[in-house]
Amino acid sequence: MKTIEKTMIAIALMAMAGTSYAEGEGGVEASVGADVVSSYIWRGGKLDGAAMQPSLSVDYKGLSLGAWGSTSIVGSGYKEIDFTLSYAVGGLTAMVTDYWCADDDTKYFEYSADATVHTYEAGLTYDFGFLSIGWYTNFYGAMGTKSNGDDAYSSYFEVAAPFKLGGLDWQAAAGVTPWENDFYGAEGFALINLSLSATKEIEFEKFTLPVFAQITANPTANRMYFLVGLSF
């Protein structure tokens, strides 16, 4: 793991160094934002209740280094910090994400395979415009296991389609996990995410405030969720 961690840090530093160099040329784009959600639902599962979810990213010519987090508003103690390094060419994006999901008493800088709560995931997506597809596989850390104790390399595949209806921006998505793993709670191939979301921008005098709602069903777990959120 030390080799993987050093490699990821080196890549991130190179990305930041490239960004610093390009800043004078005006090629850098940076963004900061936050969502407030009534529930934190991810890939068909509920991870937390009401939460604040900040984000920060720096982009340069398709190379992006981003940070995203979630902190419980209701006092459950759940915390998440994710770092993603990605590169996009046209509609194709390749990425590596470090997920850290824990509570207040969990150490962050613990990377040994048998003790870490970090999950490292590789992802590949393609956006056709009218449709997007994505494949994601855990490759190190808390990546899920099979019933026999073997590493599951838990994976997730999703298809999403955006559309407009009634003055709102909509997106319908379906996601599956292809084989047995306890990361997504599946005994084999399983449909774990069916979701429909809608976004509307509320206009004020000097700014707009996006409001979104999402309904999510997980047929495998026999669960249904409905959330609302604000984006800043």
C-alpha positions, 0 to 999 in steps of 0.5 A: 500500500505504501507504494500505491499511496506514494504513487497517488501522492506523486501524481496529485503533486504533479497535477498541482504543479502543472496547474500552478505553472499553467495559472499564468497562462489562464488555462486553469479552472477552479470551482468550489461549492456545497450541497445540503441534502435531507439524506445521503443516498449513494448507488442505491444505499443510504449512508447518512441522514441530513448532511452538508457536502462541500466540493473543491476542484482544480482543472487544467486541460482535461486533468482534474484534481477534486475533493468532496466530503460529507458531514452529518448535520444530525449528529450521527458522527458520519464523515466522508472525505474523497479525493479524485484524480481524473483525465477527460478526453472528449466524452471519455473520462478515466479516474481514480478515487480515494474514499474515506468513510468513517466516524469521529473515532476513526484514524485517517492516515491508516493505509495497511490492507487489513486495517484501513477504511480507505477504499480505492476505486478505478473508474471509466465513464463515457458521455454520449450526450443523450446517455452516459455509462460508467464502470467502477471497480474497487482495487485496494483497501476496504473493497468488499469480500465474497462469502468465502472471504476472498477479495471481491473487487466490488464493481458497479455499472451505471447507465444514466440519461438526462432529459428536459420535461416541464421546465425541469432538468431530469436524469434517470439512472440504473445501476447494477453490481455484477457479482457477489460482494458485501460492499453493495450487499449482493449475492451475485449480479444485482440491480441495486439502483433505480433513480429519477432526479429533477433540478430547478433553478430558483432565480433571485435578484442577483443569483440563482439557487438550484433545488433538486429532488431524487427518488431512489429504489434499491430492488435488491435491498427492498428499499426506497428513498426520497431526498431533496437538496440545495446547491450553492 
